[in-house]
């Protein structure tokens, strides 16, 4: 993973790097690997994640088909 530092602005580059790592799920993976997870707990977690994914896909499909209202868009965040 690579982040460019522009105008010696390391703080902004760190924010961008953290956001990229968050999107990739690196922090979640580190937390999961920090302690042992029993096989039964792992199966339960994976099953709940699969259910969550399926519900999300079904919700998006229904929104595309017009059966559900689209989510409200967040107000644009400006600088200032």
N, C-alpha and C positions, 0 to 999 in steps of 0.2 A: 504494500500500500504506500502511496506516495502523496505528499502534500507539499505544495510550493509555498515558500515564504516570500511574500512581496513587501518591498520597502522595509525590511528588517522588522516586520510586524509578526513577532513570534506568537503573541497572544491570540491573534486571529487565526494563525495556522494551527495552533493547538485546539481551538474551538472546532475548526473544520475537521481535524483528525479525530477528535472525540465523537463528532457527529457521524463520521464514516464508520468508526468502530462500533458505535451504537447500532447503526443500520445493519451492519454485518452480523451482529449478535455475538461479538467477541466477549463483551462483559458478561452476558448471560452464560456463555460457555465457561468462562473462568469461574463464575460462581458455582455452576453445576459441578465442575471438576474439583472444587476445593474440598469437598467432603464426599464420602462414599454414599452411594444411593443404592438401596436394596433393589433387587430385581423386581419385586412386586410393586415398589413405589415407582420404578422406572416405567413399568407397563401401564400403571394407572396414569402417570403424567403424560406419556405418549398418547394414550387413548383420549384423554381430555384435550390435548393439543389437536388431535385429528378431528375431534368433534367441533372444536372452535373453528378450525380451518373450513370444514364443511359448511358450518352455519354462515361463516363470512362469505363463502362463495355463493351460497344460496341467496343470501341477502343482496349481494351485488347483482346477481342474475335477475332477481325480482325488481330491483331498481332500474336496470336496463330495460326491462320489459314494461315498466310503468306501473307495476302493481304496488310498489312502495314509493313514497316520496323520497327524493334524493336528499342526502344529508345537507345540512345548512353549511354554507361556506363560511370559513372564519374571516373576520375582518382583516384586511391587509395591514401588516405591521410595518410602519414606516420608520425612518430614522429621524427621531426627534420628538 
